[in-house]
Amino acid sequence: MIHKMRIRWITIALMLLLSQSSVTYAQERYYLLGKEQLQFKLAADSFEEVKTPKDWEEMFDFDGMRYQVKKKAIIDSSDVEGIAIDSFTYGSKEEYSLTIYFKKDSWDRVYDSTKGTIGKRLAVIRNNKLFSVPLVRDAIDASTGISGGIDSTKLKTFINGLTPAESPDKSTRGKEYISWLEHRQASNKNDLALASKLANLYFVGGTKDYAKAAQLFELILQKDPSKADTYSNLGTCYAALGKTDKAIEMYTKAIAAQPQSEWAFRSYLAELYFSKGDKPKAIEEMSKSIALMKNASMPGSEGAIKSLERRLNEMKK
């Protein structure tokens, strides 16, 4: 049987040791729009990207950058349920991140209307000012986050007029979101973005349903073998399910798909081989992992290297 706790401990230890920073988070605050307005509109960097100029207007963001913004909103206040604000301190600098939650009845419409904007800019407009112009990296559904360069002055402009409220129960909302994703994905088998969203919720969410996650990761790879991170995710699912040989196969493929993370995958392989009783192979893989980390000279990796070296010594006993 695979040493699930050992693999999980190694994973968590590496993540913690390699992501050390001086970031400190403060308590979340939650607001309702009330009568205030919030809009999301398609944006472009220049006139060259605009086919029908009469449907667009020129706007400037807080940094004085000029954008062309479509007059018609894709998402507006009627879709917004509430807004959560988190503050964090990085070193001595305090910044903020926003999470805008959409009404459950709007999730389908928001998702369908933003699928066509992936790779484009979506202007966030508050108080008739261009607040942010992020690139859309994925179709929006239940919520969207805004972060980066939001200081107290910019935040004040955003929250002016909003109504403080009690944050809704995240557990209930999370369950509703999973149910929505399951329904959408069941009706849209070829939508790999939906499958990925749902698989990752099973994979890292509170349910930790590795069997369901594995089925979706398998579907994704069947339809698109180029999805690099899916190999390691599927490997973790197989390991948790006790499917050692399949886990080894996936982590081996993950090395080819994501060579920049080879050091991590080698350490996982070492644990899998050790659980099978193949100590020589386990020692070989762990030694390779340590060597890769040392050669990469990754910042903050000293603690992780020591942890892996201790584990290597345990394997040799």
N, C-alpha and C positions, 0 to 999 in steps of 0.2 A: 504494500500500500504506500502511496506517495506521502511524504512528509509535508502535508499541506501547510502547517503552521511554520515550518522552517522556510519554505519558499516565500510565504507571505511576509515573514519577518525580514528576510533578506531584501525583499522589494521595498518595504516601508523604510528600512534602515538606509538604503541607498538614496531613496527619494529625499529623506530628511537631511542626510549629510550633504547631498549635492545641491540642495536648494536653500542653504542657509543664507539669510539676508537680514537686514535691519527693518523689515516691514512689520508694522504693528497695526492691527485692525481695531476699529472702534465699533460700538453697537450700531446695528442697523436702525434707521428711521424710516417711517412709512407715511406716504401722503396720498390724498385723493385730489383729483383735478378740480372738483366742484364746477364752477362756471368758467374756469380757465381753459385755454386752448393749447393743444399739442398736436402737431402734424408731422407726418413723415412724407417727404416728397422726393421724387427722383431728381438727382443732381448731376451736373456735368462740369468738367473742368474748363471747357472752352466752347465757343460758338460752333466750332467744327463738328462737335458731337451732337449738335441740336439740328434736327431735321425740319421742325416746324417752329421757328422763332416766336411766333405769336402766342404759342402755348407756354412759353417760358419767360422768366424774369431774372434780372441780375440781382444777386445778393452777396453781401460780404460777411464773413464769419468774424469771430472775436479777434483773430490775428490779422485781419485785413485782407485775407485771401478772397479772391473773387470767384464766384461760381454762377453757373446758369441753373436755375431751379424751376422745375415744372410747376405750373400754377395749380394743377389738380393734385390733391393729396392721395396717396396710396393707402395710408392709415391715418385716422384722425381721432379726435377726443372720444367719439362714440365707441371706439374699440378699446379704450384704455380702462383698466380696472383700478390700478394704483401704481405708485412709484416708490421703490425702496432705494434709500441712499446709504451707502457705506463710506465711512472715512477711513483712511489709512495713512500711516506715517512711514515714509521711506527715508531713513536717515533723519534729517531735521525738517524735511519738507512734507507738508500735509496736503493730500489730494483726496479726490472723491470719485466714486464710481456709482453709476445709476443702473437700476434694473427696472425696466418698464414692463409691467404685467398686463396682459390683454385679457379681455373678457372671454369666458369659455365659448360663448356663442360666436365669437369673432375668430377663433383659432383656425378654422377651415379657410375662411376668406383671407385672413392675413397670410397664411401659408401659400395659398394659391396665387395671391397677388404679388408676393415677393419672390417666388421661384424664378421669375423672369428677370429679376434685378441682380442675381448673383454675379459678382465681378464688377458691378456698377456702384456708384455712390448713392447714398440715401440721406437726404438732408433732414435733420431733426430741427424743427422750428418751434420756438417757444417765445411768447411775448413778441411775436412778429420779428424775432431775431433768429439768425442762423446760429444755432447752438453748436452743432457738430455735423460733420459730413463724412461718416465712416464708409468704408467699402463693405458691401454685403458679401459675406463669405459663405453664408448658408441661408436657406429659406427660413424666415422668421415664423414662429407659431405662437406658443404660449407666452413668451417673453423675449426681450432683447436687452443686452447690456451695452452701456456706453461708459467708456473710461479713457483715460489718457489726457493729461493736461487740464483736468477740471480742478481749478483752484477755488478758494472761497468766494472770490468776486464773480466768477462764472457761475458757481453754484447758486449764489444769491439771486442772480437774474433768472435762473431756472425755477427755483422754488417759490419766488415771490407770488403770493396769492393762493398757493396750494394749501390744502387743509390737512393738518396732522391727523392721523388715524391709527387705530390699532392694526398691526400687521395680521393678515389672515393666516389660518392654520396651514403651515407648509406641508404637513403630512397629508391632509385631505386634498390639497391642490396637487401634490405629487401623484397621488393615486388616480385622480381625475385625468392628469396628463398622460399617465401610462395607459389608461383605458382608451383615451383619445388616439394615442399613437397606435395601439393594437388594432383599433378599428380601421384607421387610415391605412396602415400597412397591410392588413388583410385584404383590403380592396385595391391596393396598389403595389403588387408584388415586384414590379420593375423599378419602383422608386427606391434606389439604394440609399439615398439620403435619409429617408424615413426608417429604413431597416437599420441603418447605422445609429440613428438617434435612439431607437428602441433597444438595440443590442447593447449600447453603452449604458443605458439606464439599468438593464438587467445585470450588466457586468460590474458596474461601480456603485449602483444605487443601493437603497436600503434592503431591497429584496434579495440581492445576490443570487439571482436565478441563473446559474451557469449553464444549465441545460438549454434553456430558452435562448440565452445569449449565443451559445454555440451554434444552434440551428440557424440563427440569423447571420452570424459571421460566415458560416458555411455557404449560405445563400449568396452573400455578397461576393465571396471569392469565386463561386461558380459563375456568376455573371460578370465579374470584373476582377481577374487575378492580379491586376496592378495595384490594388488597394493595399499599400505596404503595411500599415499598422495593423491590419486585420489578422495577419499571420501570428503576431505575438499575442494579440488579444485572444485568438482562438486557442493558442498554445496554453495560455493561462486557464482558460475554461476547461480544456482537456485535463490539465494537471489537477484542477480542483475536483473534477469528476472521476479522478483515478485512472484516466486513460493515458498512462505513461508514454507508451510508444507513439501515440498520436501527438502528444504534447511535444515530444522530442522532434518529431517530423516538422511540426509547425515552427518551433524555435529555430530549427536549422534553416528553414525557408526564410524566417524573419531576418536572419543574419545577412542573407543575400539581398533582401528587400530594403533593409535599413542598416547598412554597414556602420553608420555613425553610432549605433547603439549595440554594437557587437559585444562590447565588454559586459553589458547587462545580460544579454541573451546567453552568453557563455556561462555566467554564474547560475542562471536558471537551469541550463542543461546539466551543469555539474550536480545540482541537487536532484534532478530527475534520475540521472545515472546512479547516484548514490542510493536513491530509494530502491533501485532495481538490484542493488548489491554489486554493481559494477564499479568497484572502488578505483581501479586504474583509470577508467575513462572519466570518472568524476574528478579525480585529481588533475588529469590532463586539462579538462575544460576549465576548472577553477584557476589553474595556473595561467592559462591563456587569458582569462578574464582579468586577473591581476596585472599581467604584463601589459595588456592593452590600456588599462587605466593609468598605469605609470607612464607609458609612452605618450599618452594623450595630454598629460599634465593639466588635467581639468581642475579649475579652481575649487577648493573646498573638498577635494577628493581624498585627502589624507586619512580622515576618519573611516571612510568607506573601504579604503585599501586595507587598513588595519583589521577591520571587521572580517573582510574576505580572507585575509591571511590567517586569522584565528580559525576561521571555518576550515580552511585548507589543512591546518595542522590537526584539527579534529578528524578530518577525513583520513589522514595518514596514520592515525593511531590504530 
